[in-house]
Amino acid sequence: MMKLYDFLPCPFGQKVRIVLAEKGLSYELVQIDLTQGEQRRPEFRRLNPFGRVPVLVDEDTTVYDSTVIAEYLEDEYPEPPLLPAIGSSALRAQARTWEDIADTSFTLQVGQLMVEMNKAESERDGGRIQRLQQWIDQMLSFLNHQLQGQDFLASQFSVADIGFVPRLLVLKDLGVDPAANRGNIDAWIKRMLDRPSIQNLEGVTLEPLAGL
Ligand SMILES: N[C@@H](CCC(=O)N[C@@H](CS)C(=O)NCC(=O)O)C(=O)O
């Protein structure tokens, strides 16, 4: 059976767990407690020398980085597909671009906002909070525009949408309502919340993560 080394609050691990659930794949979850520094243990470093979750072990294959894991799962277990069909190169590129935008220009920034919001009010950097909220707000408007006339970011439900889910689910509690005045995002979130893979997602929390 596959093993997923993960820490439940990690948004990148959550992304991979949505993919596994969508594909109906069973796996053993091995928790690496980042709050206890378990990612620095030599036995974990042998799997990922960079000491980061998630890591997937499938028989003799060890894969890390959520995007690479999702691609590996798509190659090995293509049904149901979570990328547009092979041959639809432009749409596949679009899905991968949005997945990358989610990871590098959304998830990280929401994580930084979480860190600030978790501080005592007197310790918070108000300017940084404002800049992060503005950045996230702009990203959401960009997404809302992309979703005009389509149900999902790259024509069908895909890794592009999945990439945004973990942090979309916590944003409202961080002072940015993703759906406010953004009808396409509102409908998109409702559509995604219909999916058992997302309804049953574990680890969605407002606790900031060390090491993000
Ligand atoms: N690009 C990586 C990012 C993974 C990542 O940042 N993982 C964090 C937790 S969410 C981690 O393991 N941090 C531990 C550390 O850096 O010590 C991915 O997509 O999988």
The ligand as an ORCA input file, in Angstrom:
! r2SCAN-3c Opt
* xyz 0 1
  N       6.653     22.930     -2.614
  C       6.400     21.972     -1.562
  C       6.206     22.711     -0.245
  C       6.093     21.761      0.942
  C       6.159     22.527      2.258
  O       6.394     23.745      2.302
  N       5.932     21.798      3.343
  C       6.043     22.401      4.672
  C       4.769     22.173      5.475
  S       3.305     22.782      4.675
  C       7.124     21.695      5.446
  O       7.271     20.495      5.378
  N       7.876     22.461      6.252
  C       8.845     21.904      7.137
  C      10.157     22.603      7.102
  O      10.411     23.372      6.143
  O      10.929     22.365      8.018
  C       5.167     21.132     -1.933
  O       4.378     21.596     -2.770
  O       5.031     19.993     -1.461
*
